Amino acid sequence: MKRVLKSFLIFLPFVLLIVCVNVYADPANVLNIGYERQVAEILTQGKNVENLRNMDDRAFMGEYAAMRTEPVGTLALGSSHSMQLTKELTGDEAFFCAGVTGADMRDCISIYRLFKNKGLLPKRVILSVDYWFLSEGTFETRAMTDGYVQFCRDHGLQALQADWVNSVRQKIEKRGQAFSIPYFQKSLKYMQKGLHRESEPIPTDVHKSSGNMRRADGSYCYEEWYRDAPQEDINIRAEGNILSKPSFASDFTGVSKELVRQMEVFLQEMQEDGVQVAVLFAPYHPAYYDFMAASDDNYVEILDTERLVTELAQKNGAKVFGSFNPHVLGLTEADFYDGLHCSEEAMYRFYPEDLFEIQ
């Protein structure tokens, strides 16, 4: 017992050093409680926020929904593919993009329920659907699931990968970074560059900034070096998706009948709430799409989810626009930031002017 205690005392200073550095620098903002609240406060004041650094989108969304008091006109739900939708594009001053990085359908349902439960039910919803929404193998480990669980209970559905164990695991993984040696190494590099002194979110009125930005309407602006990269660099990014299969594609285990049912019930719930619904399919870079279309891999079933969801949406009174296929939208490689995301300007090329009647 004495040996164990002695060993513990020897290593205790090193553990404390790791914890102190990680908490102080916190390059990914996973330990900085209150960061997302700061961003939400700025947005609710009608200001854009620049100098964003690895914000937890889901924690931010919870804070923002709790603070917002103004009614929502058009609400956009989805992954980063939804984040180039703006109030200027939709023509709705009360538009808000509630997209979160890597969102799956459980995120979309949970966030919709956040606004609904707050009494901020939107008049319109744009649901940006990714192919991984219908596969149980591609579930996002960070997903918000509280609203999703309640949704399933309300409709007698089976909540998938959303029990209390999953919720506890998420919290442990996030707070456990305080003791992480790899995170300690990242923190040291962060401090060496002096970035820990420049981590506060900054209010601004500009539409685009040199750094990452989330606007008052919820839309996202990539940092300048990424969004304005030479075409050669953008094509290399797309090539990277071809050479190294993204996890959400490699983990795709086929279309889940249960998730198809849940998607349909979600569309029906919004319609019953009196919400006009439109489904968006965000396009992929031409080179990456052409690779997927010609592949003998599971990309065949992946791309077919567009047809499946389109039929589901139309059956349940939802409009559909966009496509995984950039060619049918008239887009070229110049309309993309990388292999997976089209530019803000490209959205104007295929967003229907008559999608909704904004009043």
N, C-alpha and C positions, 0 to 999 in steps of 0.2 A: 504493500500500500504506500509505503514511504517513497519507493522508487517511482511509482506512478505520479505521486504528488510532486516529487522533485522534477520529473520530466515535464509535467504540466507547467510548473513555475519557470522552467528554462525556456519553454516555447511561448509562454504567455506574452512576453514583450513583442515577439514577432507577430503574433496574432493581433495584438492591439495596434501595432503599426499598420498592418494591412487594413484593418477596419477603419482606422482614423483616416488614412490616405484615400480609401475608397469612398468614404462618406464625404470627405472634404472636396475631392475632385469630381466624383460621380459623373463621368463623361457621358453616360447614357441616361442620366436623370431617372434612375430606377430607385434611388434612395432619397432623393430630394423631395420630401413631402411638401406639397404646396406649389410646385412649379406649374402644374397643369391648371391650378386655380388662378394663378397669376395671368396665364394666357387667356383663360375664360373671362376673367374680369375685364381685360383689355378689349376683347371682342364684343362683349355685351355693351361696352361704351361706344361702339361703332368704329373702333380703330382696327387697322390691320396690325399684325404682329410679325416683326422680323427678328432675325438672330435666333431662330428656333434651333434647338440642339437635341435631337433624339427624344422628342416629346412622346409620352405614352398617350397615343390617340384615344384609347378607350377611357383612361382616367380623365382626360380632358373632356370627353363627350359627356361623362357623368356630371362633371362640374358645370359645364356649359348649360346643359338641360336644366339643372337645378337653379341656375341664375337667370336664365332667360325669362322675360315677362311678356315680350311682344309675340303676337300670333305668328305662326309660320305659314307662308303662302305655299311655296314649293319646297319640299324636302328631298334631298338627294341621299340615297343610301347605297352603300357598296364599298368596295376596296379602293385602293389608290386610283383605279380606273375611273372612278366617279369624281375625282378631285379637281379635274379641269373644267367642270361645270361651274358657271358663275352666274351672278345676278344679271350681268350685262347680256350674257348669252341667252338666258331664259326670259329676259324682259320682265323679271319679277323682283321688285325691290325688297320683298319679304322672303326671298329665296335663302335657303341655308343648306350647305353641303355638309352632311354628317358622315361622310366617308371616313373609314379608318383603314390603316395599312393592313393588307392581308385578310380583309374581312371575309368571313363565310356567311352563310345564310343565318346562322344563329346570332351573329353580330347585328345583321340588318333588322331582324325581328326584335332583338333586345333594345336597339336604339330607337326603333319606331315606338316601342312600348314606353320608353323614357319620355318622349314628347307627348304621347297619348295620355299617360298617367299624370303628367304635369298640367293637363288641360290645354296643351298647345298642339292639338291635332291639326296636321297640315291639310290644306285644301287639295294639294296635289303631291304625288310622290313619283320621283324618278328612281327606279330600282335598277342599278347597274349590276347585271348578273354575269358572274364569271363561271366558267365550266366546272370549277371545283365545288360550286355550291351544292351539286347533286351527288358528290362522292363522299362516303364516310371515311375513306382513307386519307383525305386531304384536309381534315378538320384542322383549323387554326388553334394552336395550343393557348394563344392569348385571348381567345374569343370571349366576349361578354355573353353570359348565359342566363343571368337572372330573369330577364324579360322573356327569354326563349322558354325557360322552364315553365313560367306562368302561362305562356301562350299554349304550350303543350297540355298543361292541366286543363285550361279553359276549353280546349277542343278535343280532349280525350286522346291525345297523341303521345307517342313514346319520345321522351326527351333523350337525345343521343349524346353521349360523352359530356354530360352536364351535371353530374352529381356533386355532392359536397366535397368528395375526395379531389376532384379536378379543380374545384375552386381553391381548396387549401394548397394544392400543389402549385398553382399559379402564384399565390402569395409567397410561398416558400422560395420558389425559383427567383422571384423578383428581389426579395429582401436578402436572399442568400448570397447575392453578389457582394455583400459587405465583407464576406470571408473568402471571396474568390481570388486566387493568385493570378489567373489570366486577367481579371478585371483590375487587379492591383497594378499589373504591368501596363495596362491601357491607361490607368489613372496617372501613372508616373509620366508617361509620354504626353498626356494631356496637360499636366502641370508644367512640364519642360517647355511646351509651346506657349504657355501662359493663357491657354484657352479657358481655364477655370475662372479667370478674372473677367471674362467676357460672355458669361453664360446666361445673363439675365435677358428675358424677352423684352423687346423694344417696341413701343407703340409707334405707328407711322401711318401716313395717309397715302404713300406711294403705292401704285398698283403692282410694281415689280421692284425687287431689291437685289442686291448682290448676293445675299444669303437666302436660306430657306425661309419661307413666309407662309403664314396662314392668315387669310384675309377675314374681314368681319363677316363676310357671307359664307365662311367655312371653306372656300376653295383654297387650293394649295399652289404655291409658286416655288418651283425648284430653284436652287441657287444658280447664279449666272453661269458659272463654268460648265454646269451640267446641261442647262436648257439651251445654251447658245454654243454648244460644242461644234467643231467642224463636222461636216457630213461623214468624213472618213471615220471619225471616232464613234459616231452614232451607229454606223454600220458594223463597226467592230463589236459594239455592245450587243447588237442583234446576233452577230456571229457567235458570241459567247453563249447565248441562249440555245443555239443549235448544238454547239460542241459540248456544253455542260447542261444537261436537261434540268430545268427548274424543278424543285422538289414537289411543287403542286401538280406537276405533270407526271413525274416518276412515281408519285404516291397515289395517283389516280387509280382507284380499284373498281371502276365501273359505276354506272348510275344506280343509286339506291332507290328502291321503290318507296321506302318510307320518306326519304327526303323529297321525292317528287310529290308525294301526298302533302307534305308539310308546305312545300312551295305553293301548291294550289290553295290550301287553306289560308295561307298568308295573303295571297292575292284576294281571296274571297273576303277575308276579314277587313282589309282596307276598303274594298268596295262597299261592304256593309256599313263601314264607318262614314261613308259618304265621300271618300277620297277618290279623286281621279288618279289613275295609275298608268305609268308608261314604263316599259322595260327597255333598258339600254344594253346593247352589246358593244363594248369598246373594242376597236380594231387592234390588230397586231402589225408590227413592222412587216412590209411585203416579203422580205427574205425569210423571216421566221415563219410567217403564215405559209408561204410556198413550201417550206420544208415540212411543216406539219401536214399539209394537204397531200404531199407526195410520200409521206412516211407509212411504213407497214406496221408501225408500232401502235400503241394504244391511242395515238393521236386521232385515229379514225373515229373512235367512240367519243373522244374529247370534243372534236369539232361538231359532232352530231348533236351535242347538247344544245346548240343554238336552235336547231330545228325543233327539238323536243320542247324547250322552254317557250319558243315562239307559239307553238300550237297550244300550250298550256295557258299562255297569256291571252291569246285571242279568244280562247274558249271561255275565259273568265273576265272578258270585257276590258282588258288592258291593251293599250297601244304598244307598238314595238318599233324601235328605230336603231340604227347602227348595225354593225355586223363584225364578227371576228375577221372577216375577209376585207382587207383594205381596198382591194381592187374594185369591188362593187360600189364602194363609196367614193371612188375617184381619188384615193389618197396615194401618195408616193413616199419614198423613203425620207423625203425632205419634211414630211409632216410628223415625224416622230422624235422623241427624246432618246429612245433606246428600243429594244426589241419588243417591249411590252406596253409602252405608253405613248399615245399620240399627244401632240402638243395642244396647248390651249387654243391656238389659232385654228388648228385642224378641226376642232369641234364645230366651228362655224360652217364647215364644209358639208356637214351631214345632219346638223340639228334641225329638225323640222320647224318652220316658222309657225305652223298651225298646230303644234303638238298639244298645247293647252290654250284655252281662252282665259287670259289673265285679266282679272277684274280688280 
